[in-house]
Amino acid sequence: NFVNVMVTTFIFGLGDDFCIFVTDGLLSRYKLGINKLKSYRSAIVLSTTTTVIGTGVLLFATHPALSSIATLAVIGMLCISFISLTLQPVIFNYTVQKRQEKRLQPLTALILINSIISFGYFALGCILMTLLVPVFYVFPAPAKAKKRAYNYIISKFAWSVIYIMVNVKKTRINTSGETFDRPAIIVANHQSFIDILATIMLHPRNVILTKEWVWKSPLFGWVVRYAGYPTAVNELDENEHHIKECLENGYSVIIFPEGTRSGDGRIKRFHKGAFYLAEKYQVDIIPVLLHGFDYTIRKGGFVLLSGHLTIEVLPRITPDNEGFGRGYRERAKGVGRHMREQYQAVAEKREDVNYYRDAVLANYIYKGPVMEWYVRIKLKLEKNFALFDTYVPREGLVIDLGCGYGYLSYMLYF
């Protein structure tokens, strides 16, 4: 046992060295574009082979101590080789290299922890909400009262999911004092998965027009079905009666007129369905602007980045308001144009040097502690280059003749 402890310590030391070499090779490729991995891999394979052969012959010894030493050495060397040559590059490529190729921020331990907590909380809440469905079914109360109570719980749960994201700032703007007390068609731009939660939490009587996969989802399908969320299976008119029923019962229907999430944050062309419904049933339109959601959780991703979410409720648009056009076709274009203008105003206000600090810093993570901390301190001392943002024009050609690492150019780009 004493010798086995020594052999185990020796193998652990080798594994530690292997991982350090592979890390150095991966970081060199990421930081400088220099590929050292081939030589490192050859050295690790050679070291593993000689150790396995040199020590593995003791497996044929009849002495139990020698066989034990050989078994530990062979299994240990194969394990550390697998970790350093296979598992470690896979993790690095997924969290850093591949994300760089997609122009995404590399992952850190803090980002992963925040993401796990937030999405784990969301998944647990969906399970609990699903378990509440049969309880509400058998509870002796009027169906409408139960539905309102259930939607109230959903709204508060959505609020808790948004506000459990401690690394994300939230700002709600409601200058018109909207109370959502009268049913309306709520139109919002679509940037992220959490747009749904952000609009539901605005009021317990807000329901969303969902897609078919949401209704069939094993995680929250029962929840949206019992809550009475309408769904657009193929065309909007197939489920029009359900939307009409929601409006008549005092619920506002949330529709994302873009039809899908925007990949770059820009508001795309609005489809006409939401405005057709508003015109047909003579209800108001409430535009809701969502800003910062595309950066916090990008389309197709489940990683929660630090950011600043802004939810702005714009004034109601009544059916007799012809300022946005006559008829639902003109209104789709007019409201879309209005929301793009308001979104640009919000973007100019929110997207300052502090908003893009993490985006600048992300370009220097995993490129050496000296460089990373130099940029961190530089950003803090220069107050994220607020002075340059004041004097440099918003548009134009800027020539950077500095000898730094390019952080100012990044900030000016953003």
N, C-alpha and C positions, 0 to 999 in steps of 0.2 A: 504493500500500500504506500509505503514511503517513496519508493521509486516511481510508482504510478503518479503520485502527486507531482513529482519533479517532471515527469514526461508531459503531464497535462499542462503544467505551467509553461513548459517549453513550446508546446503546440499553440497554446493561447497567445504567447508572444509572437510566434510566427504569423498567426492569423491577424493579430494587431498590425504587424508590419505589412502584410499583404493588403489589408484594407487601406492603410495609409498610402501605399504606392498607387493603388487603384484610384483613391480619392484625388491624389495629386495629378494623375493622368486625366481624370475626368474634368477637374477644374482647369487644367492647362488648356484642354480643348475648348472648354466653355469661355475662358477668359481671353486666351491669346490665339486660339485656333491652331495650336500646336498639338499634334497627336503623339503622345508618349505611351499610349496604352499598349501598342503592339509589343514594344520592348519589355514593358512591365508584365504583360501577360506571359510572354515567353519565359521570363525569369521565374514567375510564380509556378508555371507548369513544370519547369526544370527542377525547381526546388521540391515541389510536391512529388514528382516522379522519383527523384533520388532518395527522398525520405521514405516513401512507401516501399521502394524496392529494398533499400538498405535495412530498414527496420522490419519490413514485412516478412523477410526470410525467417524471423524468429517465430512466426506462426507455426513453423514445422517443428519447433523444439518441444520436447516432452515436458520440460519444466514448467509448472503452472505460472510462475512469476514472469518468465520470458514470454510465454504466450499472451499473458495479460498485457504486458508492455507493448507487444507488437499489435495486439488488437486495438488498444487505445491510440497508438500512433497512426495506424492505417485509417481508422474511422475518423479520427480528429483531422488528419490532413485532407481527407476527401471533403469533409464538411466545411472547413475554412476555405478550401479552394472553390467550392460551389458558391459560398457566400460572397467571396471577393470577386470572382470572375463572372458570376451570373446574377445573383440577387442584387448586389450593390449597384451595378450599372443599370439594371432595370428600374430600380427606385430613383436613381439620379436622373435618368432619361425622362421618367414620368413626371417628376416634380420640378425639374429644372430645364433640361435640354429641349425636350419636345415642346414645352410651354414657350420657350424662347422662339422656336421656329414658328409658332402660331402667334407671336407677338403678344404673349401673355406674361404676366408677372410670375416669377418663380415662387414656389411654395416655401413657407417657413413653418416652424413648429407652432408658432402663435396662430398663423392662419389656419392650420389644420385643426388645432384645438378649438378655435372659435367656430369653425365649420361643423365639426363633430357635435359640439354642444347645441348649436342652433338647429341643425337638421335632425339630430337625435331627439330634441325636444319637440320638433314639428311632427316627426314620425310617431312618437309616443302619444302626443295629443290626438293625432288622427285615429290611433287605435282606441283610445279612450272615448273619443266621439263616436266611433263605430259601435262600441259596446253600449253606449247610451241609447242607440236607436231602438233595440227591443224593449228597453225600460220605458221609453216614451210611448211605444206602441201599446203597451198594456196598462199604462197609467190612466186612471179614470178621469179624463178631462176632455173638453171639446177639442176637436182636431186642430182648429185654427189657433186656439190658445197654446196648444203643445208646439205647434210649428213656430209660433212667435218666440216662445221660450227657447226652443232649440236654436233658432237663428240668433237669438241674443247671446247664447253661449258661444256659438261659432264666431260671432263678431268680437267678443272679448278674448277668445283664444287667438284669433288672428292678430289682435292688438298685442297680446303677450309675446307672440312669435317675433313681431317686428321689434319690440322693445327689449327682447332678451339679447339682441345683437348688440352687445356692449361696445364693440369696436366700430360701430356705425352711428354717426350723428343723424338726428331726425329733425326736420323742420316742417311744420304744418302751417299753411297760409290759407285763411278763409276771410278775406276782407269784406266779402258781401254778407257774411253772417249766415251762410247756408246751414239749415237745420235738417234737411232731408225729410221734413215732415210731410211733404206732398209727393206722390209718386212721379217719377220722371225716368227718362232714358239717360243714363250716365255714360258719357263717352270719355275714354281715357286712352292715352298713348300706351303702347305695349313695349316694354324693354326687357322684362325679367320675369322669372317664375314667381317672385314675391309681389309682383304687381297685384295679383289676385288678393293676397292678404291685405295689402295696403288699402285697397278700395273697399273690401268687405268691412274692415274695422271702422270705416267712417260712420256707419250707422247700422244697427241690427236689422233694418228692413231693406238692406241692399243685397240683391242676389245677382249672380253672374250668369250670363249666357255661356254655357260650357260646351266643350267639344265632346264627341262621342267617347273618346278614350278616357275622359275624366269620369263619365258615368260608369264605365266598366272597370275603373281602377280598383284593385283589391285593397288599396290603402285607404282611399277616401271616397270610393264609389257610393257606398251606402249613405255616407254623410250628405253628399250633394243631392242624392235622390230623395231622401227623407226631408231635407230642408226645402225641397221644391225648386231647385235650380233648373231653369229651362235649358234644353240642349238643342244645338243645331246639328242634327244627324247628317243631313245632306244639304238641304236648302233651308233658309231661315223661315220660309212660309210653312214648312212642314210642322213646325212647332209653334206657330203663331198663336194658337189658342192658349197655349201654356203661358206665353208671355202676357197675353191679354188678361188672363186670370191673375197673374202676379200684380199687374198694374191696378186691377179692380180691387184687390185686397190690400192696397196701400203700400206695395213694395216697389222700389225703384230697381230697374234692370240695368246692370252694368254690361256694356258691350265694348270690346276693343275693335274699333272700326278698321284698323290696319289688317286685322285677320291673323297676324302672326307677330312674333316678337321681332323688334328691330335689332339687327346685328351691330349697328354703329351708333345707336342712340337717336338718330335722326327720325323724325316723324314721317312715315311713308304715306302714300296715297290712301285716303279713306274710302272704304266701301260704303254703299248707299243704304244697306239694310237697316242700320240703327235709325237713320233719319227718315226712312220710309215708315218705320213703326211709330216714331214720334208724330209724324204727320197724320197717319191713319187714326191713331187713338187720341190725338190732340192733347199730348202731354208735353211738358217742358223738357228741354235738353240741358243737362248739367255737364259742362266740360271739366275734366279733372286732369291736371298736368302732373306727370311723374318725371322727376329729374334725378339722376345719379344712380338709378337702379341698374342700368346697363353696366356700370363700372363695378358696382358692389357684387353682383352675381351676373356673370355674362351668360348670354344665350347658350344653352346646351351644357352649362357647367354647374357644378355643385360645390363651388369653393367660395367662401364668404370673405371678401376683401374689405379692408377698412375704407370707409367712404362717408359721403354725406347725402342722405336721402331727403328730397324736398317733395312734398305733396301740396299742390296748390289747387284749391277749389275755385273755379272761375264763376262769375255771375250766371244765373239761369238765363236761358234763351227761351222765351215764351213762343207759342205757336204763331202769334200775330206779329212777331218781330221779323220784319223783312230786311233788317240790316245785314243778314248773312245770306240773303237770296230768297227767291220764291220757289217753293217746291223742294222736295227732298233731294233732288239731283244737285240743284244749286247750293242747297244748304250743306251737303256733304263737302263741297269744295270750299264754301265760305267758312264753315267752322274749322275745317282742316287748316286753311290759311291762317285763321285767327289763332289757333292753338300753336302753329309753328312760330308765329310772331311772339306770342307770350312765352313760349319755350325758349326762344332765343334771348328774351329779356331775363328769364330766370338763369339761363346758362351764363350770361355775361356777369350776372351778380354773384353767382355761386362759384363759378370756375375761376378762382383767383389763384395766387401762388400757394396758398395753404391747401387748396383743394388738390393740387397736383404734386404736393411734396412727396407722397409715397410713390407716385408714378415715376418721379425722377430717381428716387432712392432705389427703386426696384431694379434699375439698370446697373447697379453696383453691388448688389447682394451676391455672395458666393464668388466674388472676384478678388478676394484677399482681404484680411482684416484691416490692413493699413489703408487701403483705398476706400473700403466701405465706411470706416469710422472717420476718415478725413472728410468724406462727402457729408456724413451725418452732422459733424461739427460745423462744416462750412455752411450747410443749409440753416443751422440754428443761429450762427453768428450773423449771417447775412439776412436773417429773417425771411428765408425762402426767396431771396432776390426781389423783394417787394420794390426796392428802389429802381431796379432796372425795368420792372414791369410798368412803373410810372412814366419813365422817360422814353423807353423804346416804343415807337409807333406800333399800332396793332397789326398793320400790314406793311410789308416792305422786305428788302433784301438786307440781311444783317451779316456782316463779315466778322467772325470771332477770331481775333489775333492773339488770344490769351494762351498761356502755357499750361492751363489746367487740364482736367480729365473730361471736359465736355459737358459738365453738369449745367452750366448756364445755357448752353445751346439746347439742351433737353428742355429746360424750363421755358425758354422762348418758343420752342416748337409747340409745347402744350398750350 
